[in-house]
């Protein structure tokens, strides 16, 4: 067995990350994240004593599988489960796009357990840092999306305080430059009339705003076009999220793309300096290739986003980069290749 020096918490988190990256069942993933949370506050010597005595499973949330990982890591051995997952799931997720992926500085679309994500904000931020991001925009859902526990104005205001506290914790007192920033954002619902599902006062307090259609996806084409153009023209909209709403695979089944005048919508995006999202989730592949090429030809900006609902899904940017590179999209037209200050200046120009 190979040597392993990172410790049991790191081993458990890495296993969970790789399982999420491979889109494994959420319950399996949470077992490892829960075990990491259980042992994190315990003294190292207590965890090691329990590992040697075989009493780890006496702790709530620690089962035989997670106990075996902890015991191996405490002994400085690479856990078998981790070795197997590294062999199967580490490395790039896509065969192309690595050149563009290397230029991405961050991710403009992610979710935490404040809405329909599976992990705390801190875990999402920590994983983004480990992946080399300079920033991550936290974009939990807005109130209308009740099925996703969308944030009311009051909850969003509380979340902004949490984000500020996390950023303060991430910057060391002697740091001369910030190496990572968790940015304040939202995935705001585009309502039936094209207005946005949050108050202007709160939208103004955010750094980046992704606007998406989540309801009445089968709306008649002319009405959907008017709805989307109205949202794109809203001065608070920075990114048009997963524009067709389609699903092409996955455990939620398939869903046809919404019908709208794509040329008119993308021209509005171009004219209002709103980026078109290239959603990296493999079940979405949104926009479809023909629409992606249309937006490219019309001169739109783009945002390659993971739409991550778990830390391991942050790496799904690989898929979006592959699609963008195959479409010949220049890196400087991708807003999350920009440094943080340029991104923020652009997003709050109005």
N, C-alpha and C positions, 0 to 999 in steps of 0.2 A: 504494500500500500504506500502511496506517495506521501511525502511530508506535507503538512498544512499548518500555516502559522497564523491565519487570520482570526481564528476563534469561532466559537459556536454561534454567536449571534450573526456574524457575517456569513457563515455557512448556511444558516436557515434562511436569511434574507436572499442570498444568491440562488438558492433552490427555488424559492417563491418567484423570484424575478424570471428565472429561466422557464418555469412552468407557465407563467403569464405570457411570456414571449411566444411560447408554443401554443397559446390559446387553450390550455388545459382547463379542466373543470374548476370553477372558482372555489368550491368547498375544499378541494385538495390543496389549493394554494393557501387558503386561509389557515389551514392547520399549521403550516410552517411559519407564517407571519405571526400567528397567535403564540406559538411556542417561543419565537424570538422575543415577543413582548413580555412573556412570563419571566424569562431568565435575564432580560436586560437589566432590571434593577437589583438583581442579586449579586453579592460579592463573588468574584471569580473563584475563590477558594471553596465557597459553598457549592457552586455548580460542579466543580471538579470532584469534591468529596461525594456528591450524589452520583456523579457518573461512575466513580469507582465502586461505590456501594450498591449500584443498581437501583437507586431509589428515585430517579428522575421522574418516573411515571406517577409518583405520589403527588407531584405538583399538578394543580389544575391546568388542563390544556396541553399537557405533555403526554403523548401516546408512544407506543413502541417504536414507530418509524422516526419520529422527531427525537426521541431519546437516543436512538442509535446514532443519529447525526451529531447530536451534542456530545455524546461520549467519544466518538472518533475525533471530533475537533478538539476536545479537551486534551486528548492524548497526542495531539499534533499530527493526526493522520487525516488524509483527505477522505471524507465520507464517501462510501460507495455510491450513494444516491446522487451526490453532487458530481462525482466523476462521470457517471453515466449521462447526466443531463448536459454537462459541459461538452461531452463527445457528440451528443445528438443535436444540441440546440445553440451552441455558441457560434460565433462567426456571423457574417452578414446575412440578413434575411432575404436579400435579393441578389441576383447575379450581376446586375448593373446598377449604376447610380452612385457608386462609392465616391466618385469625384465631387459630385454635388453634395452628397451627405457630409463630406469633410468640411464644406463651406458653411453649413448651417451653424448658426450660433445659438439657436434656441427653438422653442416650440410655442405656438400661439393658441393652442387648443388642448386643454386637459381638464380632467374632473377629479374631484376628491370625494370622500365619504360624506361631505356636506350635502351633496346631491346624490347622483346615482353611481359614483365611483366606489371602489372597494377599499381604499386605503386613506389614512389621514393625510392632511396637507403636508405635514412634515416629512412623511415617507416619500411622497411624490417629489418634493423639493430635493431631498437627499439623493434620490435616485437620479434626478436630472443632473445634479452636480457630479455624481459618479460617472455619468455618461459624457461629461465634458461640456454640458450646456453652460452658456453664460447667463441665460435667463429662461424661465418657464412662465408662461401666462396661465394663471389659474382661472378657468372659465366654467364654473359651475352654472347649472341651468337657472332660468328665471322662473317666477312664480306660477305662470300658467301651466307649466309642465309638471303637474302634480304627481304623475306616475314616476317621475324622476326626482321627486322631493325638491322641486325648484325653490330657490331662495326668495323669500319675501324681502321687501325693502329692509325690514328690521334685521333679518338674518344676514343679508348681504352686508349691511353696515357693521355687524359684529365680525363678519369674516374679514373685512378690511383691517380691523384692529389686530386680528390674529396674524394676517400676512405681515403687517408692520412689525409685530413682535418676532416673527420668524426671521425676517430680514435683519433685525437688530441682533438676534442671536448668532446669525451666520457670519457677521462681520466681526473680526477680532479687534480688540482695542488698539493694537499697534499696526493694523492694516493700512497701507497707503492707498490701495485701490480695491474696489469691490470685484471679486472674481465671479460671483453669482448673485442674481437678484430674482426673487419671486415677484412677478408682476401681477398687479390687480386687474382682473378681467371678468368677463361674463360670456356665456353663450346665451344670448338673449333671443327669445322667441319672436319671430315675425308674425304679428297678429293678422287677422283676416283682411284688414284694410291697409296693411303695410306698415302700421305703426309698431313700435318696439315695446316689449313687455317689461318695462322698468321705468322708473321716474327719470326725467332729465337730470335732476339734481344728483342722483346716484351714478348715472351714466357718466356724468362730468367728472366724477371722482375716480374713475377707472383709468387704467393705462391703455388697455386694448380691448376692443369689443368685437366679438364674432356674432353675427346675426344669422339665424337659421330658421327655416320652415320645418315645423314638427307636426303640424296638424293640417287636416284637410288637404292632404298631399294629392288627392285626385281632383282637386278643384279645376274647373273649366280653364282652358289655356289662356284666354284673354284676361280673365280675372287674376290668374296666378301671375301673369306677366306684370299687370298693374301693381299687384301686391309686392312683388320682388323689387320692382323699380322704385317704388315708394320707399322701401327699406334701404335700398342702396343709396338713395339720395339723402337719407337722414344723415346729418353731419356727425352723428355719434357712431355710425357704422364704419368699421375699419375693414372687416373681412366678411364676405358672403360665404357662410358655411355650407358644406355638402349640398350643392345647389339643386340637384335633382331628387334627393331623398331616397334614391334607389337602394335596394339590397340585392346582392348578386349571389350570396352564399351565406352560410353560417346557421347557428341554432335558432335564429329568429325567422328563418325562411327567406324567401325572395319577395321583392316588392318592385313593381314597375316604377320607372322614373316619372316624375311629375312632368306635365306638359306645359311649356311656356315658350315664348319667343326668345330663344337663347341669344340671338344677335342683339336684340333690343336690350336685354338684361346686361349682357357683357359690355355693350357700348355705354350703358349707364355706369357700370363699374369703372370703365376706363375714364369716362368724363368726370366722375366724382372721386377718382383716386381711391377706389375701394378694391381691395385685393380679392381675387377669386381663390377660394380654398382648394387645394389638392388634398383631399382627405385620404390619409394613408391606410385607413383600416381596410383589410383585404375583403371584408364583406360589403364594403361600399364602393371602392374604386370610383370615386365621384370627384369631378365630373367624368363621364364616359370619354373615351379617347377622341371621338369626333368633336365633342364640345370643348375639350381641353385644347385641341388644335385651333378651334374657332377663337377661343379667348386669347390664345397666343397670337394669332394673326391680327386680331383687333387691337393689340397693344396693351392688354391688361397686365396688372401686377398679380402676383400669386403669393399664397402662403402655404407652405408644405407642412401640414399639421398631423400629429399622431391621433388626435381625438382620444387620448389615452384615458381609460377608466380604471387602470391599475398600473403600478410602476413598471412592470415588464413590458407593457404596451407602449411605453415611450420610445422604445426601439423600433416601432413600426414605421418610423420616419423613413426607414430603408425602402419600403415599398413605394412611398410617394416620390422619393428621389429618383427611383428607377423609372417611374412613369414620366416625370418631368424631364429627365435626361433623354429618354427615348423620344419625347416630343420636341426636343431641341430648344428648351426654354433656357434663356440666359440666366445665370446665377444672380445677376444684379437685379433682375425683375422679381426675385423671390425675397419677400420682405424679411424673412427670418434668417437670411444670410447677412443682414445688416447688423452693425453694432447696436447695442441697446439704445444709446442716446439718439442715433439716427431713427431707429424704430419709434421711439417715444415722440420725437419731434414730428414725425410723419403722422402718427396716430392721433395727435392732439393739436394738429395744425389750425383747426378752426376755432 
